[in-house]
Amino acid sequence: MSAFATCVRIGSMAADMDHPGSPLSIRTARPEDAAAIHALICELADYEKLLHEVDATVDDIARDLFGANPRVFAEIAVWDGEVAGFSLWFHNYSTFRGRHGIYLEDLFVRPRFRGKGIGKALLANLAQRCVEEKLPRFQWSVLDWNAPSIAFYESLGAKMTPEWLGCRVEGEALGKLANAGRERAKSC
């Protein structure tokens, strides 16, 4: 059994230990999940009041998660046969630690399934992967206004890192920065 398969099995068992008789299972996303993952991403964006920023399509999700060289991965939480939530993640790298880690891009549990231990089980599943693969860090970001999620993460032992601010370059600014690089290369 691969470390990944062990990780998924252990993650599911952890959820069952918290909720005996729980109808929760966590599994690796499959190509036929692309539409469900896209729907969950849209639901998350709507919750975060960012739905207008979603331009990813089902085809994009299918290509990037299930193509020839996937660089992003997902787990699906299923509650009593129904898709209840997901985690979407990728490997990052710490130059200080000299090791890969996991960066959780998205974690979402549909509102009607909250309070059942699903979010905790999805996080525990990825934490188990880190332990199994000897990855020293498991990181993610949370919006500063999302007090319920912050409290939840802190209850699990997560430390907020206010000294680190997220940076993003996109749109017109990304084009300008890329052009600056091209101009510099031409002058060399």
C-alpha positions as CSV (number, residue, x, y, z in Angstrom):
1,M,0.0,0.0,0.0
2,S,1.4,3.4,-0.9
3,A,1.9,6.2,1.6
4,F,-0.8,8.1,-0.1
5,A,-3.3,5.3,0.2
6,T,-2.3,4.8,3.9
7,C,-2.8,8.5,4.4
8,V,-6.3,8.5,3.0
9,R,-7.3,5.4,5.0
10,I,-5.9,6.9,8.3
11,G,-7.6,10.2,7.6
12,S,-10.9,8.4,7.2
13,M,-10.3,6.4,10.4
14,A,-9.5,9.6,12.3
15,A,-12.9,11.0,11.2
16,D,-14.6,7.9,12.3
17,M,-12.9,7.9,15.7
18,D,-14.2,11.4,16.4
19,H,-17.7,10.4,15.3
20,P,-18.3,6.7,15.8
21,G,-20.6,5.3,13.2
22,S,-20.0,8.4,11.0
23,P,-20.9,8.1,7.4
24,L,-17.8,10.2,6.5
25,S,-15.2,9.0,4.0
26,I,-12.3,10.9,2.5
27,R,-10.9,9.8,-0.8
28,T,-8.5,10.9,-3.5
29,A,-10.3,13.0,-6.1
30,R,-10.9,11.2,-9.4
31,P,-11.3,12.6,-13.0
32,E,-15.1,12.2,-12.7
33,D,-15.0,14.6,-9.7
34,A,-13.9,17.6,-11.8
35,A,-17.4,19.1,-12.0
36,A,-18.0,18.6,-8.3
37,I,-14.7,20.2,-7.4
38,H,-15.5,23.1,-9.7
39,A,-18.9,23.5,-8.0
40,L,-17.2,23.4,-4.6
41,I,-14.7,26.1,-5.7
42,C,-17.6,28.3,-6.8
43,E,-19.4,27.7,-3.5
44,L,-16.3,28.7,-1.6
45,A,-15.8,31.8,-3.8
46,D,-19.4,32.8,-3.2
47,Y,-18.9,32.3,0.6
48,E,-15.8,34.5,0.4
49,K,-17.7,37.1,-1.7
50,L,-15.2,36.4,-4.5
51,L,-17.4,34.5,-7.0
52,H,-16.8,37.3,-9.6
53,E,-13.1,36.3,-9.6
54,V,-13.7,32.7,-10.6
55,D,-12.8,32.1,-14.3
56,A,-11.6,28.5,-13.8
57,T,-13.7,26.0,-15.8
58,V,-14.4,22.3,-15.2
59,D,-12.0,21.6,-18.1
60,D,-9.3,23.6,-16.3
61,I,-9.8,21.6,-13.1
62,A,-9.8,18.3,-15.0
63,R,-6.6,19.2,-16.9
64,D,-4.7,20.4,-13.8
65,L,-5.7,17.7,-11.3
66,F,-5.9,14.7,-13.6
67,G,-3.7,15.5,-16.6
68,A,-0.4,13.9,-17.5
69,N,1.7,15.9,-15.0
70,P,-0.6,17.1,-12.1
71,R,0.9,19.7,-9.8
72,V,-2.2,20.2,-7.7
73,F,-4.2,17.5,-5.8
74,A,-7.5,17.1,-4.1
75,E,-9.3,15.0,-1.6
76,I,-13.1,14.6,-1.5
77,A,-15.1,14.3,1.7
78,V,-18.2,12.2,1.2
79,W,-20.9,12.2,3.8
80,D,-23.4,9.4,3.5
81,G,-22.8,9.1,-0.3
82,E,-22.9,12.9,-1.0
83,V,-20.0,15.2,-1.7
84,A,-19.7,17.3,1.4
85,G,-16.4,19.1,0.9
86,F,-12.9,19.1,-0.4
87,S,-9.3,20.0,0.1
88,L,-7.1,21.2,-2.8
89,W,-3.3,21.3,-2.2
90,F,0.1,21.3,-3.7
91,H,3.7,20.9,-2.6
92,N,5.6,24.0,-1.6
93,Y,9.3,24.3,-0.6
94,S,11.1,25.8,2.3
95,T,14.6,26.9,1.5
96,F,15.3,27.3,5.2
97,R,14.2,23.7,6.0
98,G,15.5,22.3,2.7
99,R,12.3,20.3,2.4
100,H,9.0,20.3,0.6
101,G,5.8,20.9,2.5
102,I,2.1,21.0,1.7
103,Y,0.3,24.2,0.9
104,L,-3.5,24.0,1.3
105,E,-5.0,26.2,-1.4
106,D,-8.6,25.5,-0.5
107,L,-10.6,23.8,2.2
108,F,-14.4,23.9,2.0
109,V,-17.2,22.1,3.6
110,R,-20.7,22.8,2.4
111,P,-22.8,24.6,5.0
112,R,-25.3,21.8,5.6
113,F,-22.4,19.4,6.5
114,R,-20.6,21.7,8.9
115,G,-20.2,20.7,12.5
116,K,-19.7,17.0,11.7
117,G,-15.9,16.9,11.8
118,I,-15.4,17.0,8.1
119,G,-13.1,20.0,8.0
120,K,-11.0,18.5,10.8
121,A,-10.9,15.2,9.0
122,L,-9.7,16.8,5.8
123,L,-7.0,18.7,7.6
124,A,-6.0,15.6,9.6
125,N,-5.7,13.7,6.3
126,L,-3.2,16.2,5.0
127,A,-1.3,16.4,8.3
128,Q,-1.0,12.6,8.2
129,R,0.4,12.9,4.6
130,C,3.0,15.3,6.0
131,V,4.0,12.9,8.8
132,E,4.1,9.9,6.5
133,E,6.2,11.8,3.9
134,K,8.4,13.5,6.5
135,L,7.3,17.0,5.3
136,P,8.0,19.5,8.0
137,R,5.3,22.1,7.2
138,F,1.6,22.2,6.4
139,Q,0.5,25.8,5.6
140,W,-2.5,27.7,4.4
141,S,-4.0,31.2,4.4
142,V,-7.2,32.4,5.8
143,L,-9.0,35.7,5.2
144,D,-8.6,38.1,8.1
145,W,-12.4,38.6,8.4
146,N,-13.2,34.9,8.6
147,A,-13.3,34.7,12.4
148,P,-15.1,31.2,12.6
149,S,-12.4,29.7,10.4
150,I,-9.5,31.4,12.3
151,A,-11.0,30.1,15.6
152,F,-11.4,26.6,14.2
153,Y,-7.8,26.5,12.9
154,E,-6.4,27.8,16.2
155,S,-8.4,25.1,18.0
156,L,-6.4,22.6,16.0
157,G,-3.0,24.1,16.9
158,A,-2.5,26.3,13.9
159,K,-0.6,29.5,14.5
160,M,-1.5,32.7,12.7
161,T,1.5,34.3,11.1
162,P,0.7,38.1,11.0
163,E,4.3,39.0,10.3
164,W,4.0,37.4,6.8
165,L,1.8,39.2,4.4
166,G,0.6,37.6,1.2
167,C,1.7,39.1,-2.1
168,R,0.1,38.7,-5.5
169,V,0.8,40.1,-8.9
170,E,-1.9,39.6,-11.5
171,G,-3.7,41.2,-14.5
172,E,-2.1,44.3,-15.9
173,A,0.5,44.4,-13.1
174,L,1.7,40.9,-14.0
175,G,2.0,42.0,-17.7
176,K,4.0,45.0,-16.7
177,L,6.3,43.0,-14.5
178,A,6.8,40.4,-17.3
179,N,7.6,43.2,-19.8
180,A,10.2,44.7,-17.4
181,G,11.9,41.3,-17.4
182,R,11.9,41.2,-21.2
183,E,13.2,44.7,-21.4
184,R,16.0,43.9,-19.0
185,A,16.9,40.7,-21.0
186,K,17.1,42.7,-24.2
187,S,19.5,45.2,-22.7
188,C,22.0,42.5,-21.5
